[in-house]
């Protein structure tokens, strides 16, 4: 995975935890930390946007073959070297 994909995954996890808190406790962690009770603060909106873009980046992970996505070389990859 590239650093962009790893960063996207981290932001997706942040978004998932935030949605879990909203669903369970009606508490928006991002808005609570970065301002605004309703998603109107500029910094909060930037974070929401980054999480959304990260979701779009993560879609590309579904189209990467498993062998290419893994750091461990398969037997077929070793034979071709």
N, C-alpha and C positions, 0 to 999 in steps of 0.2 A: 504494500500500500504506500502511496506517496504521502508526503506531509499534508497536502491539501485534503486528501481523503481522510487522513487521521484527524485533522482539525475539524472537518465536516462531521465526522463521527462523534467527536467530543461535543460539538454544538447540538447535534441531534439528541445526545444523552441529556444535556442541559434542558433542552426543550421538552423531552419526555418527562423528566422529573418535575419540571414546572407544570405541565399539564396534569400530572398525577396529583400534585399539591392543589391545583385548582379544583380537580374533580373530588378529591377527598375532603379538603378543608376550606374550599373557596378562598384560597390564598394564592395570589400571583407573586411568586418569589422575585421574578425579574422586575416587575413594577415596584415591589417593596424595596428592593436593593437600589434600584437606579432611578427612582422617582415616579410619581404618578400613581394614583389608585386606579385610574382608568387609563388604558394604554396610550396616553397622550404625550408623555415625556420623550424628548428627542433621543436620549440615550437608550431608553427602553425600546423605542421603535427601531433603532439601529440593531439592537440585539435580536428582536423578533425577525427582522429582515435577514440577518446573518443566519439564523436558525432555518428560515425558509429556504434560503439559497443552499444551505448545507443539505437539506432534504433533496433538493434537485440534483446536487452533486452525487449524493448517495445512490440515486437511481442508477447511475452508471456502474456501480459495483455489481449489480445483478447481471450485467452483460460481460463481465470479465471472467474468462475460464478459471476454474478452481485452481488449476496447476499454475497459472500465471499469477494468481492472487496470493499464493502461498510462498513463504520464504524457503521452504524445504523443497529440494529438487526431487522430482519423481524419477523412477527407474528409466523411463523413456527419455527424459531430459538428460540424464547422465550418459545414456548410450549415444546420443547425438553429439556429444562434446568431443 
